[in-house]
Amino acid sequence: MSSTGAPTIKDVAREAGVSLGTVSKVINGKPVGEDYRRRVEEAIERLGYQVNTYARSLKTNKTNCVALLMPSLQHPFYAILTDEITACLMRRGYRSLLMITNFDPKAEQKCFDLVQQNKADGVIALTYAADLEVDASIPIVTIDRHLGPSVPCISSDNYAGGQLAAEKLLSLGCRKLLFVRVGPDVHGEPDKRGAGFESLCRDSGTEYAMLSLRDEEAPEAFCRYLDAHIQNSKLEFDGIFCNTDGLAVQVLDHLRARGIHAPEDVQVIGYDGMVHYASRRPFCSTIVQPIADMAESAVDILLNPPEDAPRPTNLCLPIRYLPGGTTKD
């Protein structure tokens, strides 16, 4: 043992009966013979050896840390996505540097500035800033937002999700549909939910309306809109697609307070696939995003970029429909 009492890489090599180079390869995930790998891992376990990540980062110029940029953890989608990405990074021996920006563009820029100072090896970002200044040498993968033609973007198939929502409402007997969106001014992949919804309504000859509001306008503005379309306790629309489950819950609560209930009076579908923590039951009928697959894809593309081919600029993952009591399934 060393004078400090903490086992060193030399102690591990001696305990395993292998060279220092072999121990280094095992620690850094490089290929070695299975017998050598087993002996080194068992020696590490017996001695309680811990890798000095700080010293290794100085030597390799890598931190084994990925900056994770999220606008908030109060929204269930952001929280679950963060949990999945962090777990994916841990399985690969990486730590995450989590930065919560509260939708502040200056905080988002600070995150990228830290990475430029070698505080992290790359960034996985869900950003709302319109004018980020990003060094082209920084490895970046975004979720739902495009930062440029060379930056990979991971999303669910939002356009197909909007089509599926409209198709499902029509198949369940709805005849006049409404799409409600509340979100930021910054454009991204989620905008395609409304586009898919509208395209199916047009192609099928369905009567429909579209309501798109900025975050600062909600919920008062959409409540006024709904109230303006209620006559004699009856809503003009019999099917509503909301761009998030959170918005769907707000719509349902507002209508319920006016004596209009789902699915008897109106059928409502949200987007995200959020479920109650304990019961695992969905908050409403919903289009489910493959969050675990989105996280896995983001980490894979960030840490293992293809050597001889350009990285994908937009990876859309398949969605599915999940009934949740607010439709007549």
N, C-alpha and C positions, 0 to 999 in steps of 0.2 A: 504493500500500500504506500501511497505518497505520504509526505510529512503531515499533510492536512487531515489524513485519515480517509479522505474520499478516494474511491477507486479510480484509476486512470485507464486510458486505452491500453497502456502497456500491461496493466494488471489483467485486463480482459484477455489480451493476446496470450499471456502466460497461462491463465486459467483454462483457456480453450485449447491451448497447444497449437496455435496458429500464428501466422505473421501479423505484424501491425497493418500491413496492406489489406489482408483479408478482413480484419476487424473493420477497417475504414470502409471497405466495399459494402459490408453488411449494414453498417450504420447509415450509409448514404444510399441504400436501396439498389446497389449495383449487383449484377449477376455474379454468383459464386456457386460452387457445388453445394448440393442440398445438405450433405453431411457437415461441411464447413459452416454453412448458415445456421444449422441447428446447434452446433457446438458453441458458436459465438453468442447466439441468443440465450442459450442456457447459462453461459458464463455471465452475461450481462444481468440475468435474473438473479443468479446466486450472489453476485457481488453488489447488486443494487447500483450498478453504474448508470450515470445519467449524462447524456450528451450535453456539452457546453455549447448551446446554440449561439451564444454571443460570439465566442471565439470562432466558431465555424463560419458565422456570417462575415466576420472580418477577413477570413481566409478566402472564402468563395465569392464574396461580394453579393451574397444572397441572404435574406433574412428569414426565409421559410415562413413568411407572414404575408397574408393577402388583405388589403384594405377592402372593407365591405361598406359601401355607401348606401344608406337607406334614409328615406325622408321621415319615417316615423315607425314606431313599433306598436302604436295604438290600433292601427288597422290590422285585422287578423291576417290578411294576405301577406302584408309586409313581415309580420311576426313569424309566420310559418315558413316563409321563404328564407328569412334570416336563419332560422333554426336548421333548415335543411342544408343550406350552403355551409354553415359552420360545421355541421356533422360531416359533410363531404370533405371539407378541408382537413379536419382532424384525422379522417381515415387515411389521408395521404401524408400525414406528418406535418401539416401546416397549421399555423395559428391564424386567427382572424383579428384584424384591427377594425372594430365596429365603430362607425361614425354615424350618428343620428343628426340630420341637418334641419329637421323641422321645416322643410321646404325652403330653406334659406340658400339662395345661390352663392352667397359669399362663403358659407360653410362648405358647400360642395366644392368650390374652387380650392379651399384650404386643404381638403382631402387629397386632391390631386397634387398640390404643392408638396405635401408631406411625402408622397410616393416619389416625387422627383428628387427628394433629399435622401433617397434610399432607406426610407422607413418601412417600406413594404415592396414586395416583388411584383405586384400588379394590383389591379382594381376590378372588383365586380360592383357595378353601380346601377342603382335605379335613381335616375337624376331628373330633376325638373328645371334645371337651369338652362336657359336658351343660349348663352354665350360663354360656355366653358372654354378656357384655354388649356389645352392638353398637349403635352410633349408627345410627338409621334413615336418615340422610343418606348413609352410606357405600355406594357401589356394591359389591355382593357377589354372587358366583356360587359355589355350592358343588358339590362332587363327592360324590355318594352319600349325603350327610347333609343333613337338613332343619333350617334355622335359624329358619324362620318362614314364614308364608303369603306374605310379600312378597319372599322371597329365592329366586331361581331355583336349581333343583337339576338337575344333569346326571348321568345315569346310563345304563348299559346296561339293557336290558329283562331285569332279574334274574328276574322271575317266569316269563317265557317261557323263559329259560335253564334254570331248574330243571325246567320241564316237558319241554324238549327233551332234557335229560340222562336223565330217567327214561324217556322215550319211546324214546331210542336204546338204552338198556340192555335194555329189553324186546324191542325189535326184533332185538337180537343174541342173544336166547335166555335172558336172565336171568329168574329167577322169584322170587327173594327179594332185595329191595334194602335198602340202608342209606344214609342221608344222614348225613354227618359235618360238623359246623360247629365251628370254633374262632374266637373273635373277642371284641371288647369288649362291655361291657354296654350301650353307647350304641347305640340302634336307628337303622337307616338302610335305604336301598334294598337293600343286599346281603342283608338278612334275607328278602327275597322269593324268594331262590333256594330255600330250604327250603320255603317256602309253595307255590311252583309244583311242586316235586318231589312234595310230599305230595298236592296236589290231583290230579295225574295218577295217582298210585298208587291213591288212593281211587276215582277214577272208573273205573279199569280193573280194580278188584278185586285188585290186586297186594298180596302180603304185603310189609310193609316195616317199618323201624324208623328212629327219628330220634335222633341224638346231638348235643347242642349243649353246648359247653364254653366257659368263659371262657379268655382268653389265659393267665392265670396257672395254670390247671389242666393245660394241655397242655405236653409231649406225653404225660406219664405217664398221665393219666386215660384218654385214648383208646387207649393201648397196653394198659392193663388191660382195657378194654372189649373190644377185639379178641381178646385172649388168652382171655377168658371165653367167647367164641363160637367157639373152635377146639376140635374134638374129633377125635382120631386124625389130626392134621395136615390136617384139612379144615375150612375156614371155613364157618360156617353160612350166610353170604350169598354169592351169586354175582355181585352187582353193587353197586358202591359209587360214590356221587356225593359229592365233597368240595367245600366251598364256595370253595376256592382251589387253584391248581395246587401251591403250596408244601405244603399239607396232603396233597394227593394223593401227592406224592413221599415224604413221611414215612410215609404209610400203606403205600405200595409197599415201601419199605425195611424196615419192621417186619415185614410179611408174608413178604418174601423171606427174612429171617433165620430164619423158622420153616418154610421149605420150601414156601411158598405163593406161586405166581407168577402174574403177569398177562401175557397174557390167558387162559392155559390154565386156571387154577383160579378166578380171579376177574377180572371186568372193572371197570376203574376210570376214571372221568371227573372231571376237575378243572374249574376255572373261572378264566379270565383270558386264556388264549391265549398264555402265555409260551413263548418259544422259546430255544434255545441261541444265543448271540451269533454264533458262527462258522458253524455248519451251518444255522441257521435252522430246525432241526427242533424240534417241540414236545417238552416234557418228558414229556407224557402226552397221552392223548386229552382234549380240553378244549372248553369253551364259550368262544368268542373274544369278548372285548370290543372294540368299535371305538374304540380309544384315540385314534387320530388325529382321528376325527370328534368324540369327546367334548371333546378339547382345542380344536378349531376352534369348536365350538358355545359353549363356555364363554367364549372370548375374544370371539367375535362378540356374544354377549348382554351381556357386561360393557361393551364399548367402544361398541356401537351399539344401545342400548336403543330400542325403538319409541317414537315421540313421542306417538302418539295412542291407544295400546293398552297394556294391562298386559303386563309381561313374563311369559313362561311360568313357572309355579311348579315344574313337573316335566317335564323333557324326557327321554324314554326312547328310546334309540337301539337299533336291531336288533342281535341277536347271531347267531352262526353256530356250527356244530359243526365241529371239526377232529380227525380221527383221528390218534392219536399212538403207536400200538403197544401200548397197554394195553387195547384193546378188539379184538374179533374182526371188524373191518371187512375 
